[in-house]
Amino acid sequence: MKRLVFAALSVVLVLPAAAQDAVLVRVSGPVSYLPGGGRQFIKAYGGEELLYGDSIRVGSGGTAHVTLAGRGAMLLRGETLLSLHGSPRRASLTVDYGEFLIGLARKLGRTSFQVHTPAAVASARGTLFWGKSDRADKRTIYAGFGHEVAVTAQGKMVAVTPGRTVIVPFGSAPSEAVPNAFGLEYLDNFRIGGSLQNVESLDETKR
């Protein structure tokens, strides 16, 4: 009987740990995370592994860098609340409110990536784009810096290409794309210790 118990324990001990879906690699200021099914946010220090179903909250003046397994990175700042969903082939974010910069490697292939805000859904593969969902009026703004992002709301889709911006008022269809009101230098606001997790390499506005 003892041998059987020992053998069972050995099998348990050698089982591989679940692979993380994302890593909260760097933080600055007030940043916390909520494991899926949890009830209380936990203060983040950087290096925390995340799984689909987890949430991230960035407080006023805070910044967070999150690397996405096999995809790229997302950078968060200001007052932001989002959660991770999906699977390795169909990942998505739900952004309740806040500001984000997302860089996706062009090697995504057939995998998909979506960002859901109260006002719109943005679908992308390999690209670099910025977005902000207003907490008060729930309006969403997207700006493109690389490749293309498809923004859909109220049955209308607008393509956000490098150097263009789309505004989506809550409950309305997206506006037509117009030139960006700011350049890539604005993305410096997301730096932590000088780093942007190399997402700036996806910029196509100056090519």
C-alpha positions in Angstrom: 0.0 0.0 0.0 2.8 2.4 0.9 4.4 1.7 -2.5 1.1 2.5 -4.3 0.8 5.8 -2.4 4.4 6.8 -3.1 3.9 6.0 -6.8 0.7 8.1 -7.0 2.5 11.0 -5.4 5.4 10.7 -7.8 3.0 10.9 -10.7 1.5 14.1 -9.3 4.8 15.7 -8.7 6.1 15.2 -12.3 3.0 16.6 -14.0 3.9 19.9 -15.8 2.5 23.1 -14.4 -0.1 24.9 -16.5 1.5 27.3 -19.0 0.8 30.9 -18.5 -1.2 32.8 -21.1 0.4 36.2 -20.3 2.9 37.7 -17.9 2.6 41.0 -16.1 6.3 41.7 -16.7 6.7 45.3 -15.4 4.7 47.7 -13.4 5.0 51.3 -12.2 2.6 52.9 -9.7 -0.6 51.3 -8.5 -1.2 48.0 -10.4 -3.1 45.0 -9.2 -4.5 41.7 -10.7 -7.5 39.5 -9.9 -7.2 35.7 -10.6 -10.2 34.3 -12.4 -12.8 33.4 -9.9 -11.1 35.5 -7.2 -12.8 38.1 -5.1 -10.0 40.5 -4.2 -7.4 42.3 -6.4 -3.7 41.5 -5.4 -1.0 44.1 -5.6 1.4 43.5 -8.6 5.1 43.8 -8.4 6.0 42.5 -11.9 6.7 38.9 -13.0 3.2 37.6 -12.2 1.9 34.9 -14.5 -1.6 35.4 -15.8 -4.2 33.0 -17.2 -7.4 33.5 -19.3 -10.1 34.7 -16.9 -7.7 37.0 -14.9 -8.2 40.7 -14.7 -5.7 43.7 -14.4 -6.4 47.0 -12.8 -4.1 50.0 -13.2 -4.7 53.0 -10.9 -4.2 56.7 -11.5 -0.6 57.4 -12.5 0.2 53.7 -13.0 1.6 51.8 -16.0 1.7 48.1 -16.7 3.5 46.0 -19.3 1.9 42.6 -20.2 3.5 40.1 -22.6 1.1 37.8 -24.4 2.4 34.3 -25.0 3.3 33.9 -28.6 1.6 37.1 -29.7 3.3 40.3 -28.5 2.5 42.7 -25.7 0.0 45.2 -24.3 0.9 48.3 -22.4 -1.6 49.9 -20.0 -1.7 53.3 -18.3 -3.9 55.6 -16.3 -7.1 54.2 -14.8 -7.6 51.0 -16.7 -9.6 47.8 -16.0 -9.5 44.8 -18.3 -9.8 41.0 -18.3 -8.2 38.3 -20.5 -10.3 35.7 -22.3 -10.1 33.1 -25.0 -7.7 30.4 -26.0 -4.3 30.2 -27.6 -5.9 30.5 -31.1 -8.7 33.0 -30.2 -7.6 35.5 -27.6 -9.5 38.5 -26.5 -9.6 41.4 -24.0 -12.5 43.0 -22.4 -11.7 46.6 -21.5 -14.2 48.1 -19.2 -12.4 51.4 -19.3 -8.9 52.8 -19.8 -6.0 53.4 -22.2 -4.0 50.7 -23.9 -1.3 50.1 -26.5 -1.2 46.7 -28.2 1.6 45.3 -30.3 0.9 42.0 -32.1 3.6 40.1 -33.9 2.9 39.6 -37.7 3.5 35.9 -37.3 0.1 35.3 -35.7 -1.1 33.5 -38.8 -4.6 32.1 -38.4 -4.9 33.1 -34.8 -7.2 35.9 -33.9 -7.2 38.7 -31.3 -10.1 41.0 -30.3 -10.5 43.9 -28.0 -14.1 44.4 -26.6 -15.0 47.8 -25.1 -18.6 49.0 -24.2 -18.7 50.8 -27.5 -17.0 48.6 -30.1 -15.1 45.4 -31.0 -11.6 45.7 -32.6 -10.2 42.7 -34.5 -6.5 42.4 -35.4 -3.8 39.9 -36.3 -0.3 41.4 -36.5 -0.3 45.2 -35.9 0.4 48.1 -33.5 -2.6 50.1 -32.3 -3.6 52.4 -29.5 -7.0 52.6 -27.9 -8.9 54.4 -25.1 -12.3 53.6 -23.6 -13.8 56.5 -21.7 -15.1 55.6 -18.2 -17.7 58.3 -18.2 -19.4 58.3 -21.6 -18.1 54.9 -22.7 -16.8 56.3 -26.0 -13.9 54.4 -27.6 -11.1 55.8 -29.8 -8.6 53.8 -31.8 -5.5 55.0 -33.5 -3.4 52.8 -35.9 0.4 52.6 -36.1 0.8 49.3 -37.9 -1.0 47.2 -40.5 -4.8 47.3 -40.0 -7.4 47.0 -37.2 -11.1 46.3 -38.0 -13.4 48.3 -35.6 -17.0 47.2 -35.6 -20.1 48.7 -33.8 -23.8 48.8 -34.6 -23.2 46.6 -37.7 -20.7 48.9 -39.3 -17.0 48.1 -39.8 -14.2 50.7 -40.3 -10.6 49.8 -41.0 -8.0 51.7 -38.9 -4.8 51.8 -40.9 -1.4 53.3 -40.0 -1.7 57.0 -39.2 -5.5 57.0 -38.9 -8.0 57.3 -36.0 -11.6 56.2 -35.6 -14.0 57.4 -32.9 -16.9 55.2 -31.7 -19.5 57.0 -29.5 -21.4 54.5 -27.2 -24.4 53.1 -29.0 -23.4 54.5 -32.4 -21.5 53.3 -35.4 -17.8 54.1 -35.9 -16.8 57.4 -37.5 -14.9 57.4 -40.8 -11.2 57.1 -40.3 -9.3 60.5 -40.1 -5.6 61.3 -39.7 -4.1 60.8 -36.3 -4.1 63.8 -34.0 -0.8 62.6 -32.5 2.3 60.7 -33.6 4.3 57.8 -32.3 6.0 60.0 -29.8 2.8 59.9 -27.7 3.6 56.3 -27.0 6.5 57.3 -24.8 3.8 57.8 -22.1 3.7 54.0 -21.8 7.4 53.5 -21.2 8.7 51.9 -18.0 12.4 52.4 -17.4 12.7 53.4 -21.1 11.1 50.2 -22.4 8.1 49.7 -24.6 8.5 45.9 -24.8 9.7 46.4 -28.4 6.2 47.2 -29.7 7.6 50.3 -31.4 9.2 48.1 -34.0 5.8 47.4 -35.4 5.3 51.1 -36.3 4.5 51.5 -40.0 3.5 55.2 -40.1 7.0 56.3 -41.1 7.8 53.6 -43.6 
